[in-house]
Amino acid sequence: MLRAAGRGAVQLAESRDALIAFIRRQQHPDGGFRGRSEDSDLYYAVFAIESLIALEAELPQEAIAQYLATFGSGEGLDLVHLACLARCWADLGEHWHSLGPGPGLPPHDRAGLLRRIEGHRSADGGFAQEPGADQGTVYGCFLAFGALQDVSSAGFSPYPPRSRYGLKAALQTGIIRCLSHLRAPDGGFANERGLPAGSTPATAAAITLLRHLRRPVEPALPEWLLARHDPSGGFRATPAAPIPDLLSTATALHALAGLGVPLDAVRQPCLDFVGGLWNAEGGFQGSGLDDSPDCEYTYYGLLAFGHLAGESAPDAPQKAADAPR
């Protein structure tokens, strides 16, 4: 994802300074980053840090590390924020590793964070947002899979960069078993069991998990995702969604690109759609109904542009390239 977001940064080179300035304005004096309020939010810190890395901007490392240290081993955090804490430390650690040894998550906090994430294992072998759940969710599995990689293999300096396939075989089998129960009647993946229809973000997450677990992905799944593309531009979360949104668009493009699916049929409409979500404040907003950019959607804007550019990062069409200035 960071490689793709980095390609997106190349596409938006003329807007790089504005993007960096926008993200830096979201940093709180405590070292964290704001979301939709004036307070720091660990969730948005992930997207701010990874956007700065993709843009090859200097990271305020010490300030971020001091902020992350206040969470210790994640006591009191839900799975979403536990995963965010792990990813922030991993990103910071990998960045420091490239520069030389630097501070990271203390070993006792690292062990505690690992235990807390594993505490969200569900009875069916997957992971759920609530500890002790009988059934896992796509989102829970996706978050926990990445978080356990971050903590276990870890970009925590001075450890080596995180390994993609470092998780225990039994854990991987449990996640695969959990996902098998989350197919919706319409052929996509729903976040929870029993839902009548899948969603674009859940299906994209499931496809990405299956790919990282080296499991075959049925040809019907990328076809299902492509059917969620709206002729007006981006991807809808569901057929009933009123308009396309940036989260669905970026995650769908990421899943399709990971499978090697050609994006030619959706490239220009998506470029126009994503470019149109550039906000004058310097970031990206989530949809045409949203007027508040934030670090999360700015990262998704970079990710979407990166996949639409392709591996060789050709020049973006003029209309999309001109939008964010």
MIDREN-651941 format. One record per residue (C-alpha): residue in three letters; x, y, z. Coordinates in steps of 0.001 Angstrom, whole numbers, plus 500000, padded with zeros to 6 digits. Each point is the difference from the previous one (the first is absolute). Layout:
! MIDREN-651941
ALAXYZ...
! end
This chain:
! MIDREN-651941
MET500000500000500000LEU502841502369500796ARG501645499272496651ALA496740500815498221ALA499475503131502105GLY503555501002499108ARG499125499722496320GLY496997502169500730ALA502314502582501527VAL501982500021496751GLN496793500683498084LEU499200502889502323ALA503510501424499992GLU498778503538499292SER497730499730503046ARG502581498363502274ASP500717503096502071ALA496288500671500511LEU499381496398501056ILE502874500017502477ALA498932503356501405PHE496437498733500464ILE501152496911501911ARG502394501986502160ARG497142502359500935GLN498135497001501391GLN502756499201502486HIS499018500712503593PRO502480501518502489ASP500067496618501800GLY501581498393496913GLY496900498240498708PHE497761500993497097ARG496461501318499935GLY497064498342498331ARG496615501686499816SER500467501752503340GLU502715502104501578ASP501336497083502047SER502692497543498990ASP498665496706498679LEU502160496892499698TYR497938498830497033TYR500821503077497950ALA503644499875501069VAL500469496874497865PHE498853501768496863ALA501975503136500773ILE503241498080500565GLU499590497815496929SER499065502972497834LEU503157501833501086ILE502060496883499249ALA498377499664496563LEU500707503677499321GLU503623499523501150ALA499528502764502523GLU501979500304503195LEU498278498273502917PRO499785501770503361GLN501303496773501530GLU500647500996503585ALA496639501727500410ILE498139497021498533ALA501930497534502178GLN499172501977503132TYR496319499948499044LEU500003496252499297ALA501793499267503276THR497041501390501931PHE497948496973498920GLY502424497483501506SER498900496493498994GLY496556501185498934GLU498047499509503207GLY496414501133499463LEU500290500189496200ASP497620498182497665LEU501276497851497136VAL499958502878497518HIS502232502143502183LEU502205497072501041ALA500668499393496308CYS500657503699499508LEU502480500049502885ALA501849497008498544ARG500108501511496521CYS501200503394501201TRP502865498433501963ALA500854497728497077ASP500058502874497511LEU502100502085502350GLY502322497095500692GLU500557499210496345HIS500723503634499282TRP502519500115502825HIS501492496702498879SER500850501589496659LEU501795502819501795GLY501597498041502821PRO498856498734503410GLY497314502032501681PRO497435499677502782GLY497149497550499548LEU497337498209501978PRO501525498645503248PRO500050496156500156HIS497492499783502868ASP497547502269498167ARG500546498028496821ALA499094496738501763GLY496957501602501589LEU498816501423496684LEU500344496572498407ARG497898498407502758ARG497297502637499667ILE499729499504496244GLU499873496224500401GLY497255500508502592HIS497686500933497128ARG500206496482498544SER496476498697499437ALA498790496459500617ASP499822499272496246GLY503721500704499568GLY499704503532498680PHE500093503329501798ALA497245502350501102GLN499845503559501237GLU498643498727503342PRO502162497624502102GLY498545496520500530ALA497608500103497048ASP498703496769498502GLN500357501205496430GLY502669502091498339THR499585502779497455VAL501844500931496825TYR501076503273501581GLY501158498265503166CYS502060497472498041PHE501496502674497784LEU500990502217502928ALA501374497185502135PHE501947498421497150GLY501864503221499299ALA500430500847503673LEU501471496606500880GLN502444500317497126ASP500955503460501202VAL500570498860503575SER501521496582499312SER502446500729497244ALA499987503468500421GLY501358503050498725PHE500894500866503570SER503589501272499766PRO502517498447500275TYR498076496982498691PRO499959499179496268PRO497071501081497783ARG496760498124500523SER499454496691498224ARG496898499407497947TYR499559496334500850GLY501281499794503574LEU496756498929501714LYS499345496546501411ALA498374497512497623ALA497151499275502447LEU499165503684500220GLN499958500325496228THR497749496936499710GLY497580501489502508ILE499747503236498052ILE499362498107496755ARG497298497929501708CYS498391503133501402LEU499972501715496604SER498315496986498414HIS496892500738502093LEU499858503668499032ARG498996499696496339ALA496692501725499424PRO497226498615497762ASP500865502558497303GLY503519498571499671GLY501984502678501828PHE501245500020503571ALA497979501509502814ASN501738501179503133GLU497798497791502185ARG498170496719499528GLY496387500026498908LEU500002503244498037PRO498151499791496670ALA502595501870497932GLY503719500595499967SER501704503372500100THR502853501335497914PRO502405500689502910ALA499316496609501635THR500447498145496716ALA503198501902499221ALA501346499196503481ALA499125496318499638ILE501661499799496582THR503132501667501354LEU500110497601502961LEU499555496941497784ARG502761501219497715HIS502402500547502904LEU499087496565501361ARG500814498543496579ARG496486498699499490PRO498301499948496578VAL497545502789499278GLU496977499024497947PRO499697501881496674ALA496480500996501045LEU501365502206502771PRO501870502561497838GLU496983499965497684TRP497793500759503020LEU502239502932500923LEU500047501394496467ALA496203499884499968ARG500065502508502883HIS501635502609497799ASP497642502859499307PRO500031501513496491SER500177503442501616GLY503490499276501321GLY500974497980503065PHE498744496895501780ARG496914499775502187ALA500085498221503358THR496817498125499030PRO497574500247497079ALA497631501842502342ALA502584502657500926PRO498935503396498626ILE503407500936498556PRO503549498611499638ASP502469500701502776LEU503773500173500293LEU500375497186502546SER498159497517497773THR501855501243496924ALA503500499782501498THR499458496595501633ALA498401498531496874LEU502873501237497838HIS502515498592502498ALA498369496565499975LEU499657499917496212ALA503565501171499418GLY501268497371502445LEU498352497333497843GLY501451501467496811VAL496581500945498639PRO500317502617497211LEU498530503337501045ASP499721501517496527ALA496200499972499954VAL499719501981503235ARG503200502047499896GLN498823503302498525PRO496676500201501893CYS501799499195503250LEU502726502559499335ASP497332502632499436PHE498107498901503106VAL503004499951502337GLY501383503250498593GLY496634501604500634LEU500264499192503708TRP503034502217500443ASN499157502701502511ALA501342503547499949GLU501390499451503506GLY502615497690498493GLY498628496516500677PHE497336497632498694GLN496421499613501178GLY498040496762500113SER497243500613497480GLY498049502645498155LEU497804500368503090ASP502960500712502266ASP501694503377500252SER502590499220502692PRO503322498482498919ASP501970497923502497CYS503151497881500197GLU498132496748499358TYR498475501078496713THR503179501763498968TYR501792496677500309TYR497246498277498006GLY500360502678497340LEU503711499204499715LEU499261496262499927ALA497368500328497292PHE502176502224497797GLY502884497566500448HIS498031497016498742LEU498471501972497166ALA503501501038498957GLY501154496378499870GLU503402498550500816SER501836502224497536ALA498245503126501288PRO499155501577496617ASP498821503576499863ALA496469500427501292PRO497435501394497547GLN500006503766500035LYS496596500471501607ALA500811497839503014ALA503512501363500311ASP498749503573499941ALA497289499516502628PRO502118499925503157ARG501970503247499852
! end
